[in-house]
Amino acid sequence: MARKKFIAVAGNIGAGKTELTSFLCRKYDLTPYFEPNDQNPYLAPFYKDMKTWAFRSQIFFLTHKFRLHRELERHSGTVLQDRTIYEDAEIFAKNLHRQRFIDRRDWQTYRELYETIAQALSPPDLMIYLRCPVQTLRERIRLRGRSMEKDIPVAYLKRLNALYEEWFSNYKMSPVLVLSTDKLDYLTNLVDRVDLFRQIEKYL
């Protein structure tokens, strides 16, 4: 590769981000940066009581994603990130605010912090958006069996999908590659795999 690149993988819960990140990192010998879900002490209580824990959980993610982003900027080679700091603010935190789980005062504080952080960061060279219908998301969430995710409401997933579409309709920071992951089988289908590599390599 001519120079180091920053590739980001975006998408809803269960869209296939971690699987694609791992697959591309093996194929192209890239360094992966994964979402710090397992480190978030607020995540399990958040799924049980969103109003109490929403703001605190989002501040945790914002802090840790900022640290991760700065770390990947310093990395000498091409990196691939599973869910970006931008999604935390534009999708997840915004959804919680719209649902009144984050009140107006806390939302203003959060947005000021996020916008200050975002101005200091280098955007991705390529954003890969994994588009996936809610029915497929639910099935994948069920199959992977994470206890904290099993009771996620369908309406919550629908709202997140709508926010992803809204965000990407105005996204201008980098080129975007949209993959419909309910129809894409790059693990076992050779045609899908070759097509995926061809699209990715245009940006590498």
DASUL-V232603 format. One record per backbone hydrogen bond with DSSP energy under -0.5 kcal/mol. NH is the residue of the N-H (numbers start at 0). CO is the residue of the C=O. E is the energy in kcal/mol with one decimal. If there is no record, write none. Layout:
NH,CO,E  NH,CO,E
//
This chain:
6,4,-0.5  6,78,-2.6  7,125,-2.7  8,80,-2.9  9,7,-0.5  9,127,-3.4  11,129,-0.6  14,11,-2.0  19,15,-2.2  20,16,-2.9  21,17,-2.5  22,18,-2.2  23,19,-2.8  24,20,-2.2  25,21,-1.9  26,22,-2.1  27,23,-2.7  28,24,-1.0  29,24,-1.0  30,77,-1.8  31,29,-0.6  32,79,-2.4  36,34,-1.4  38,35,-0.8  39,35,-0.6  39,36,-1.4  40,38,-0.8  42,39,-1.1  45,41,-2.2  46,42,-1.9  47,43,-0.8  48,44,-2.1  52,48,-1.7  53,49,-2.1  56,52,-2.6  57,53,-2.4  58,54,-2.1  59,55,-2.0  60,56,-2.2  61,57,-2.6  62,58,-2.3  63,59,-2.4  64,60,-3.0  65,61,-2.0  66,62,-1.9  67,63,-2.5  68,64,-2.9  69,65,-2.3  70,66,-2.0  71,67,-2.6  72,68,-1.9  73,69,-1.3  74,70,-0.9  78,4,-2.5  79,30,-2.4  80,6,-2.7  81,32,-3.1  82,8,-2.7  82,80,-0.9  87,83,-1.2  88,84,-1.4  89,85,-3.1  90,86,-2.1  91,86,-1.8  92,87,-3.1  93,88,-1.0  94,90,-2.1  95,91,-2.0  96,92,-2.2  97,93,-2.6  98,94,-1.9  99,96,-1.7  100,95,-2.9  101,95,-1.2  106,102,-2.5  107,103,-2.3  108,104,-1.9  109,105,-2.6  110,106,-2.9  111,107,-2.1  112,108,-2.0  113,109,-3.0  114,110,-2.9  115,111,-1.8  116,112,-2.2  117,113,-3.2  118,114,-1.5  119,115,-0.6  119,116,-1.5  120,117,-1.3  124,5,-3.1  125,5,-1.4  126,174,-2.5  127,7,-3.3  127,125,-0.5  128,126,-0.6  128,176,-2.5  129,9,-3.0  129,127,-0.6  130,128,-0.9  130,178,-2.6  136,132,-2.0  137,133,-2.9  138,134,-1.7  139,135,-2.3  140,136,-2.6  141,137,-2.4  142,138,-2.3  143,139,-2.2  144,140,-1.1  145,140,-0.6  146,144,-0.5  148,145,-1.6  149,145,-0.9  149,146,-0.6  151,148,-1.8  156,152,-1.5  157,153,-2.4  158,154,-2.2  159,155,-2.1  160,156,-2.4  161,157,-2.3  162,158,-2.1  163,159,-2.4  164,160,-2.1  165,161,-2.2  166,162,-2.9  167,163,-2.7  168,164,-1.5  169,165,-0.5  169,166,-1.4  174,124,-0.7  176,126,-2.5  177,175,-0.5  178,128,-2.8  178,176,-0.5  180,130,-1.6  180,178,-1.1  181,130,-0.6  182,179,-1.4  183,179,-0.7  188,184,-2.1  189,187,-0.7  192,188,-2.2  193,189,-2.8  194,190,-2.3  195,191,-2.4  196,192,-2.5  197,193,-2.5  198,194,-2.1  199,195,-2.5  200,196,-2.7  201,197,-0.8  202,199,-1.7  203,199,-1.0
//
